[in-house]
Amino acid sequence: MRKGIYLFLALLILACSSDDSSDNGNNDGGGNEQSVCNGDNPIYLANNGLTIKACEWSNVGDAGVIDGITYTVVDEAKLRDMVANQEDLTKVVTTKVTDMNRMFYYLQTFNQDISSWDVSNVTNMEIMFDNTNAFNQPIGNWDLSSVNNLYGMFYNAQAFNQPIGNWDVSNVTNMSFMFSSSVFNQDISLWDVSKVTDMYGMFSSSIFNQEINNWNVSNVTTMGRLFYNATFFNQDISNWDVSSVTEMNSMFLGTAAVYNPFNQDITFWDVSSVIDMSNMFIFTSSFNQDLSSWNISNVTECLGFSYEASAWTLTQPIFTNCTP
């Protein structure tokens, strides 16, 4: 009889232990996120405690409850309809959306809290917040690991200035005009930009002035207008590997002494692949560095290279294939 009781207790303890080790959260044994889709709830809360995700088996229009709040699963078509109709977007689950380009384009009064959106499957965020004059919500927890296109994402965004330094942008190839004409000025020094090839106009006419010296820009080919009229920017970028860059036209054009003019040592840049340096330092009123060691043998476009660069007294490159 006593042996039977001991056997029963042992089996009970084993069963409880098995239950405790089963998936009762959002992690597997290795700490990786798993969907928690027990019962009939088509949605679940991600590990970060902020993002609402849809179960794989969920359908568009399904509703689920998290912490007493009802959320609805949407696809791209439904989401765009809701945006157009100015509906409440704070309680939608966007797991099934893969393209958010132009989502809030020119919606100058939009400022809803969309921090819970699941953007982990989105690949395109081109001009997503272009000309949004009010939007300034915390979206630093968004998972951008699938995104490859951030062209003009915050172009002329006159309110957004939230920390997004933790974004995973490791698959992005296009960042051209991303912060152009915007008020964004946050630390993004840890971004992995190693796959980016296009940075044309990325910070042009912006107030951005943060440390980005350790960025891996070795695959960037286009840096034209990168800091065009960026009159606040004056950071050390001497560590940049620009050996793949072919376009530097108007790169520092207009970085005048209005606020914090650019005048950093870029003597050791490898510019041997550059073809176009036209207007590169035009109207730069403070730049004065010795660039005589630059290898500009492939440059064929250099018109206006240093026109009206009034402070430049040190040695400039000597062009042989074009007339500056």
Secondary structure as GFF3:
##gff-version 3
##sequence-region A 1 324
A	DSSP	alpha_helix	2	21	.	.	.	ID=ss1
A	DSSP	beta_strand	43	45	.	.	.	ID=ss2
A	DSSP	beta_strand	52	54	.	.	.	ID=ss3
A	DSSP	beta_strand	63	66	.	.	.	ID=ss4
A	DSSP	beta_strand	69	73	.	.	.	ID=ss5
A	DSSP	alpha_helix	76	84	.	.	.	ID=ss6
A	DSSP	beta_strand	92	93	.	.	.	ID=ss7
###
